[in-house]
């Protein structure tokens, strides 16, 4: 009698995650300085994003210009330098912590390590873009149709911000916010939770990832309250609108970060900003 197949053949190993598949080199791993390379790249782009968002902010809140301690070009330069260093450090920390919990930027990591990785999946990137665009469009329709009409009147007449400035501001949302809230904050939360709820080599359970994603998404919504406070009085309705609408998008970005990597979260965030900061001004809706 032949022995059962399960008695002679060991079970197949689980399929690697996108992060593992993209960063597993065929040769021994490169020294950890690859993280510095990725962090420096992200920090440089974040420096550009920090400078690019200033014209948008000044157009949206023109009264702020009079409060600036320096000329606008110098403010942009100082902001860029500070952000380049700060976000570069946050990116490095996120990459360092993410290595043990399966989170990170798999494409950028593979590039920095010189690993062959997997072919670029344009279809998956397109899906991430479509998710960000479609979800933001739905949220915007709900907001304009039912939520905005219930908002209190603005504290001052709202200026019109053109789509060009909105496109520039999208750099900040796409890169800076994703580095801060997904690569660093979500990763740090999962890493911390793994020390409490970890299951050895199995890592933290899926519920830990989901909880951390939701918490980071709520923080993403709360982070929009300071600028909202310059537009409306922060009534409970205004707070709920700002936090919930932004957190809804943040959950989607966080899910993409968890399942596909930082690059997909950035693509979805860029699509969302195109709806909010480019398409909406062109259609005359908002803020």
N, C-alpha and C positions, 0 to 999 in steps of 0.2 A: 504493500500500500504506500502510495506516494505521500510524503508529508504535505500538510497544507502550505499554500504559498506564504501565508502570514508567518509560518514558523521558519521559513528559510530566507525570506527576503525582508530586510529591514525596511521600515516605513520611509517613504520619501520625505526629505526635509521640507519644511514650509517654504513657500515662494518668498523671495526677498522683497522687502518693501521698496518703493520707488527710490527712497533715499539710499538704501543699501545697494540696489542694482546700479544706480548711477555712479556711485563712489567706490565700488569694489574694484581695485586695480588688479591686473594680472601679475604684477610684480609686488614686492613688499611695499607697504604703505610709505608714502613720502613723509619727511619730517614734519612736525606740527607747524612749521612756518607757513604752510599753505593757508592756515587760518588767517595769518596776518595779511596774506595776499588778497584773500576774499574780503576781509574786513576793511582793508585800505581801499579797495574798489568801491565797496558800498559806502564807506565814509566819504569818498570823493563825490559820488553821485548825490549823497545826502547834503553835501555842502552846496551843490548846485540847486538842489530842491529848496534849501533854506533861503537862498537868495532869490529864487524864482517866485516864491510865494509872497514876497513883500509887496510887489506892485498890486497884486490881487487884494491883499489885506488893506492897503491904503485906499484903493478904489472903493472897497466895500465900506470902510470906516474912515472917511476923509478927515474927521476930527483928530484922529490919532497922529496925523502928520505933524500937527502943531506941537505935539508932546515929545517928538523925537529929539534926543539930546545931540544928534549928529545929522549931517546931510544924509539923504536917502542912500546914495551910493556907498558911503562909509558904513551906514547901518547894515546894508546888504553884505558888505565885505566882512565886517565883524561877525555877523550872523553865520556866514558861510564858514569862516574859520572855526568858530566855536562848534558849529554843528558837525563839521567834518571830523573833528577830534572826538567829540562826544559820541556821535553815532558810530564811528569806527570802533570805539571801545565797546559799545553795546553790541555791535555785530560780532566782534571777536568773542565776547562773553557768551552770546547766544550760540555761536558755533561750537564753542568749547563745551557748554552744558548739553547741547543737543546731541552730541556724539553718543552719549550713553542712553538716550531715550528715543532715538530714531527720528529726530527733528533736525531740520536744517535747510540748506539750499543745495540740493543734490547736483544740479547742473554746474553751478559755480564752483562747488567743491571738486567735482570731477575735473573741471578745467584747471583749477589751481594745482591739483595733484598730478596733472598730466596723465590721468587715467582715461582709457578709451571710453568707458561708460556705455550708455545705450544711445542709439540714434535719437536725435531730437524729435519728439512726438508733436508735430504741429497740430495734429487733430486734437490731442488732449489740451494743448494750449488754447486752441480755438474754442473748445468746450468751456474752459475756464473763463475766457473772455465772454462767451455767450451767457454763462451763468451770471457773471457780474453785471452785464448790460441788461439782461432780461429782468433780474431781480430788482435792480435799481429802478428800471422803468415802471415796474408794478408798484413798488413802494412810492415812487414819485406821483403816480396817478392817484393812489389812495390818499397821499398827503394833500395834493392840490384839490382833490374833489371833496374830501370830508374833514381833514384835519386843519389845514390852513384857515379855512373860513371861520373856525372856532377860536383861532388865536386872538389874543388882545391886539389892539393897534400897535404898530411899532413906535418906539420912543422918538423916532425922527423919520422923515421921508427916506426911503431906501434908494440909494443911487443905483444906476444901471452899470453892471460890470460886464464888459464884453467877453465873448468866447475866447478871444486871444489870451487875455489875462487868466481866464479860467483854465485854458490848456497849460499855461505855465505853472499855475498852482497845482495842477495834477501831478507834476513831478514830485512835489512834497508828499502828497497823499500816497502815491504809488510806492515810493521808496522809503521816505523817512518814517511814515506812520507804520509801514509794514515791518521795517527793521525794529522799531521801538516796541510795537504791540504784539507782533507775532514772533519774530526771530528772538527777541530778548525776553519780553514779559511772559508770553505764553510758554516759551521754553523753560524759563526760570521756574514758573509755577509747576510745570510737569516734573521738572528735575527735583524740585523740593518735595512734591507729593510722592515721587518714586522712592524717596528715602523713607517715607512713612508707610506707603501702601504697596511698595515694590514686591514682586514675587520672584526674586532671584533673576535668572536669565530671562524669564518671561516678561519682565518689565511691569510697569503699572498697568492696571486694567483699563479698558476703553473708557469707562466712566470717568476716570481721572482726566483723560485728554479732553473729553466733552466738557467737564466742569471747568477746566482751565480755559478752554476756548470761550465759553460763555462769560466767564469772569473778565477775560481780556476784552471781549466785545462790549460788555457793559462799561468798562473803563474807556473804551473807544468812544462810546456815546457821551460819557461824562466829560471827556476831554473837549467836546464841542460846546459845552455850556458857557465858558468865558466869552466866546465871541457872540453866542446867542444873547448873553446878558447885555451886550451893547446894542442889540436890536430890539429886544422886548424885555419887559419886566419878567423876572423868573417866577412866574406863577406855577403851581403844580402842573397845569396843562402844558405849559411851555417846556418844563423840565421833562415831562413824560414824552412829549413829542420828540424832543432832541435826542434823548437817551434811547428810546425804543427804536426809532427809525434808524439811527446809526448803528445800534447794537444788532439789529436784524442783518444788516450788511456785514458787520464784524463777525458774526457767527459763520456766515458763508466763507469769508476770507480765512477764518481760522480752520474751518473744515478742510479747505483746499491746502492750507499749510500743512496740516496733519497728514493728509492722505497723499498729497502730490509734491509738496515742497514749497519753499518761499517764492520761487519764481511764478508758480501758478497763482498764489495769493496776490502777488504784485500785478499780474495780468488782469485778474478779476477786479482789483481795486482801480486800475487804470480805466477799465471799461465803465465802472461805476462813476468815476469822476468825469468821463466824457459825457455821460447822461446829465450829471448834476451841474457841471461847470461849463460845458460847451453846448450841448443840445438844449438845455433848459433856457439859457439866455437867448439862443436863437429863436426859440418858440415863445419867448416872453413870459415864462412861468418861473416861479420861485418865491422867496429865496430858498 
